Amino acid sequence: MERVFKRKLYEKMLCWKRERDGSTALLIKGARRVGKSTLAESFARQEYDSYLLIDFTEASQKVKDLFDDVSDLDSVFSFLQFYYHTTLVPRKSVIIFDEVQRCPNARQAIKKLVKDHRYDYIETGSLLSIKKNVKDIRIPSEETRLTLYPMDYEEFCWALGDEATVHLLKDYFEKKKPLGDAITRKLLRDFRRYMLVGGMPQAVATFLDTNNFEMVDAVKREIIELYADDFRKIDATGKATRLFYAIPAQLNSNASRYMVSSVIDNARIDALEEILQDMEDSMVVLFAYHANDPNVGLPLHRGTLQYKMFLNDIGLFITLAFWDKTVTDNLIYQKLLSDKMSADLGYVFENLVAQMLKASGNELFYHVWPTESGKHNHEIDFLLSRQNKICPIEVKSSGYKSHVSLDAFQRKYSDRINDSYLLYTKDIRRDGVVWMLPVFMTMFL
């Protein structure tokens, strides 16, 4: 039986059910394999007297044809109840349109179905697939949209039966109280386990069932290949797939942007605009845009031609970074787990922080500017907008305490800054105006 994990989005779904009371359908969007279908069915099972699930990847043509003409809803509902052997109860049942992009007319019918108000409706699908299948239909305005990301660290802890750690950590963060070196080391080791497994539910379930990182890695490789196949479908030239596979190498190069020309010969960023937009819409890839003027209202200062790309899940990222091996063996995982890899893993931690910030509801921005000598660049890895100020963030993959770029940014933009953060692998401490935080506290920023 498929494992059902506790997800934070569940509470938002409850708010939708309570506050909208059937006046809108709920659309859960997200990348493939993040758990949309499982969450929708779990919610239906627990919060309704009965539910009817239509999986449009498997539904018969007879079922799909029902939505070509919904003028007689009594006949539609009668057919569905007989076909799926389910009794629907007015205002106490929900119908799930799983992978709704496979039947555009079903999504178009939402307007009439919601107006009828007999039942609630939940739709699931990936944003990219939905976008590609709505060209000839009218998009319903009667939708409440929620996004599901891979499991974050707190959800991962819940899956392991740990309901206490993140709650306790938040208290330490709010009080800016040191944890102590021994506790910090223990927490970092636990956190690196999350980094290696990631938050894809199938990978987490495999880890819980086997405690074998090699088997977890095999699952992650299947998901990566699935994503690569999806990119080939949206771009037959293979450019999207090549851009996807090159993400770890691009981050490891420490360039101030994703260098498209180093992946695709003679490529111009503006010529790839549609492909890049499709990659972003897939939610497999996260984009961080350069803030040309690092100030509040960061989207107003977005440099659309200067950006970095990250993966939506740190576990997938690590597997992709070691793609040259047939299977990332347990030895590599054990070295990563014990923090004994000789290579600089700054690019891994940067992807980790990007994922955590995005899952917490932040858009991703960074800022680069030349040093006084002009020979090198200063770089702020991430910028957050808080109240009427900004919070610059620098990421380290070690306990190294230097923060030259943060100091330079402070000198240049002191009147714009709320708090400055260095995320690293040591305990909480204050160094001048900079708060130095263990990387697992990213979720609280």
N, C-alpha and C positions, 0 to 999 in steps of 0.2 A: 504493500500500500504506500502511496506517495506521502512523504512527510509534509505536514502543514506547519509552516513557521509563523510565529507571531510577527506581524508587521505593523509599523507605525501608521501606515496609511489607513489601517482599519478604523482608527478613531475619526479620521476625516470622512470616511465612508458613512460612519454612524451619523455624523453631523449632517451630511447630505440627506440621508434617509429621514432624519427627524425634522430638519428645517425646510426641505423642499417638498416633502410629502407627495412625491410623484409628479411634481410640476416640471421636472426636468429628468432626462435620462442621465446616468453617470457614465462617462467615458474614461476608462483607465488606460492611459497610454504609457509606452515605455519600450525599451529595447526588447528584442526577443530573449526568452529564457530568464527574465528577471522575476517571474512568478505571478504575472497578471491573472492568468486563467485560474490558477490554484487559489489565489486570494479572492477572486470574484465568487468562485463556487463555495469556498469556506464561509464567506460572508452570507451568501444566500442560504446556506444550510443552517446557520446559526440565528439569523435575524428574521427569517420568514417561515410561515407555516409550510410552504412548498415552493419549489422553484423548477424552472424548465431551462435546460442548457442546450443551446443550439451552437454546436461547433461547426463553423462554416468551412473549415478545412476538410471536414468529413461529411457534412450534410448532403443529403441526396438532392438531385435537381428538383424533385417535387417540392421539397421544403424551400429551396431558394426561389422557385417560381411563385410561391405564395405571396412574396413581397412585390411582385410586379404590379399587383392590383390589390390594394387594401381597402377598397370601398365597402366591402362586407366583412367587418372585423369579427362578427359572430362566427362566420364560417372559418376564418383564419384561426381563431382560438380553438374552435372545436377540432379542426384537423390536427393542430399541434398537440392538444391534450391526448387524442387517440394515438397519434403517431409516437409520442414519447411516453405514453402510459403514465401521465401525470395529471392530477387534478389541480387546477388553478383556482384560487380563492380571491375574489375581488378585494383589493387593498391589503391583502395579506400574502400575496405571492409576487415573485419577481421572475422575469424572463431575461436570461443572459444571452447576448449576442457575442459569442467568442470568436475572435479574429474577424471582426465585422467587416474589415476591408475586403474580404473575399466575397461579400454580397453587398455591393453598394446600394442596391434598392432597399435592403433592410435598414440601412442607416438613414436613407432618405425618408423611410416610413416612420421614423421616430417622431416626427412632428404630429402625425395623426394618432399614433399610439399613445403618446403622452397626453394629448388632448382628450382622448377617450378615458383616461385616468383609472382604468380598471386595475392595472398592475403597474409595478415598478419595472424599470429597465436598466440593465448594466451592459455596457459595451466594452470590449477589450480589443486592443490592436496596437501595432507599432505605428508611430506617427508617419514614418516614411511610406509604409505600405498604404496607410489611409490616404495620404496626400496623392499617391499615384493612382488611386481608384475612385476619385471624386470628380473627375473632369466633367462628367455628364450628368451629375446629380445636384440637387439643391441641398447644401449643407444645413442640417437642422440647427436652429438657434437655441433649441430647448435641450441643451447639453451642459452639464457641469463636468469640467475636465480636471482630472487629477493625474499626476505623473508618479509612476513607480520606478524607483532606482534599484540597483543591486542592494542587498542587505548591508546596512551600515554596521559600524562596530558594535553599537548597542544591540542591534538585532542579532548579530553574530553571538554576542554574549548570552542573549536570551536562548538561542538555539542550543548553547552548551549548558543550559540550566543555571546561568549566572544572572540573577536579577539585581544584584547589589553593586557590582563594581562601578558601573557608569554613574549610578546615582550618587555614590560616595565621591567619585572623582569630581562631579559637578560642584559639590560643596567645597572641595579644596580649591577648585578653580575660582569660584566666586569670592572666596576669602583670600585668594592668592597665598595659600598656606603651603609650605614645602611638605612633600610626601615623605622625605627621607630617602637616602641612597638605596637602601636594601629594597624598599617597597617599589621605588622607581624602576630598579633593574628587573624585578619580578614582573611588574606591569608591562614593561617593554618587551620582555620575552613572550608574555601572553599576547601582546599586540602584534608582534611579528608573526605569530601563528595566523592571525587574521589576514595579514599582508600576503602570506603564502597561499592560503585557501581562497581568499576573496569572498565576495558576497553573492555570487551566483547560487541560487538555492540548490541546484543539482550538485554543485561542487561541495557545498556545505554538507548536504545529506551524505555524500560519498565519504567525506572526512569523518562524520559521526559514525557511519557504519563500519569503516575499515581502519581509521586512524593511519592510513597509508597515503603519504604525499604523492607517491608515484601514480596511484590510482586516481587521486584528485587531479593530478596534472593531465592524465589522459582525458578526463571529463572536460577540463578547460580547453584542451586542444580541439575537441569536437565542437565546442561552442565557437572558438575562434574560426575554425574552418567553415562553420555555418555562416558566421558574419561575413567572411571573405566571399562565400558563394552569393550572399545577398548583394554585396557590392558589385560583383560581376554582373548580376542581373540588372542593376541600375546603370551600369557603365560597361558596355561590352568591350571597350578598348582596354580594360584592365587597369586604368589609371587609378581609380578609386581604391582598388585592392592593393596596388603598390604603395599608395600613400598610407594606407592603413598599416601594412606590415612594417613600414619604415618609422613608425612613431617612436619606438624605444631608441633607435639609432639617432634620430633627430634630437631627442631630448638629451641624449648622452653627449652630443656634439657641443653643447653649451652655447649654441648660437642664439641670437636675440629673437629669432623667429623660426618658423618652419620653412626650411629652404627647399621649396618645391623643385627648383631647377636641379638640385642634387639627386633627386629621385626620378624625375622625368625630364629627359633631355629637351632643351629648348622650350620648356613649359613656362607660360606666363600665368601668374596668379589670377589675373582678371579673366583669362580665357577659361579657367577651370571653375569659375564661380558657381555654376549650376551643380557640378559634381561635389564641390565642397559643401554647398548648401544641403544636398542630399545626404552627405555623410553626417552633417550636424543633425539633420532631422531624424536620422536613424537612432540617435541617442546612444549608439555604440561608442561614438567619439565625442569628447568634450573639447570645446574651443575656448582658449583664453585669448582675449584680444588686447592689443597694446592700447593703453590710455595715453593719448598724445598729450593731454593736459591732465595730470593726476589730481582731480578735484571732485567734489560731490557732483552727483549726476554723471557718473562714469560713462553710461551709455552714450551721452552726448559727445564724448571725446574719444570714441572708439575708432581705432585705426583698422579699417576693415581689411587692409592688405598686409598687415603685420600681426601675426597670431602664432600661437602654439597649439599643438594637438595633444590630447591625452586620451587614454582609454577610460571607459566608464567604470572599470573594475580593476582594482590593484592586483587581484589574483590573476586575472587574464593578462595584465600587463607584464607580470613577472614571467609567466609562461611564454609570452611573445618575445620577451627580451632574451630568453634562452632557446629560441626556436631552432637554433642550429643543431641541437641534439634531438635524436629521434624521440626520446622521452626524457624529460628533466628528472634525473634519478634522485633518489632520496639523499645522496651525499650533498648535492647542491642545496637542497632544501634544509638539511641539517646545518650546513654552514650559514645559510641565511638566518635560520632560526636562532643560532647561537652567536650571530653577529661576528662571524670569523671570515667572511669573504674579504679578500684583499682588495678587490676592485672598489672604486668610489661609487656608492649607490645613491648619490645625490639625485639623479634623474628618477630613480624609483620612488624616493620620498616626495619628490615634486609631484609625480603623478598621484601618489597617495593623498597628498594635501588637496590637490585639485578635485579629486573625487569626493573627499569629505566635505569640502566647502560647497560643492554643487549639490550634494545630497541634503545639506542644511538649508538650501534655498538661495544660495548666493550665485550671482553671475560672476564669471571669471575674467579678471583684468590684471595686467602687469605693467611695469614701466621700466624702460631702459633709457639711460642718458650717458653721454661721454664723461669720463673723468676729467679733471682739470688739465692733465697732460694731453688728453685727446688720444692716447695710445690704447686705452682700454675702455670698457663700459662699466658703469654701475648698473645693477639690476635689482629691482624689487619684485620678488617672485609673484606676489599676489597683493591686490588692493581691495579692501572692503570699505563700503560706505556706511557710516554709522552716525545717526543724527545729522548734524551739519558739518561733519568732519570725515576724514578718511583714516583708515588703519592700514599701514604698510606691514607686509609679512615677508620675512626672509626664512628660507628653509635650509637646514643642514642635515646631513645624514649621519652625523656623529655628535659627540659632545663638545665640538669645537665652538668656542664662545665668541669668536670675532664676528662683528656685524658692521663692516666698513660701509656697505651700501646703505644700511639703515641710518647710520650716523650722517652720511652725506645727504640722504634724503631729509633728515631732520634739520640739517643746516639750511637746506634750500627751501623747504616748505613747512617750517615749524608752525606757522599760523593755521595750517590746514589739518594738522594731525591730531587725532584723538589719542589712540594708544599705538605703540609700535611693538611688534612681536617677532621674536626669534623662535622658530620651532626646531627642536633638536632632540637629542637622546639622553638628556640629563634632567635633573629635578627643577622645580620652579625656583626661579630667583629673579631678582631685579638688578639690572646693570644700567645705571643712569636712568634714562627715560625708556629703556627697552625692557619689556617683560620677556623673559626666557622661559619657554614652556615645553614640557615633553610633548612630542608630536601627537600622542593619542588624545591630547586636549584640543586639537583642532576643531572638533565637533562643537565646542562651546563658544567659538569666536563669533 
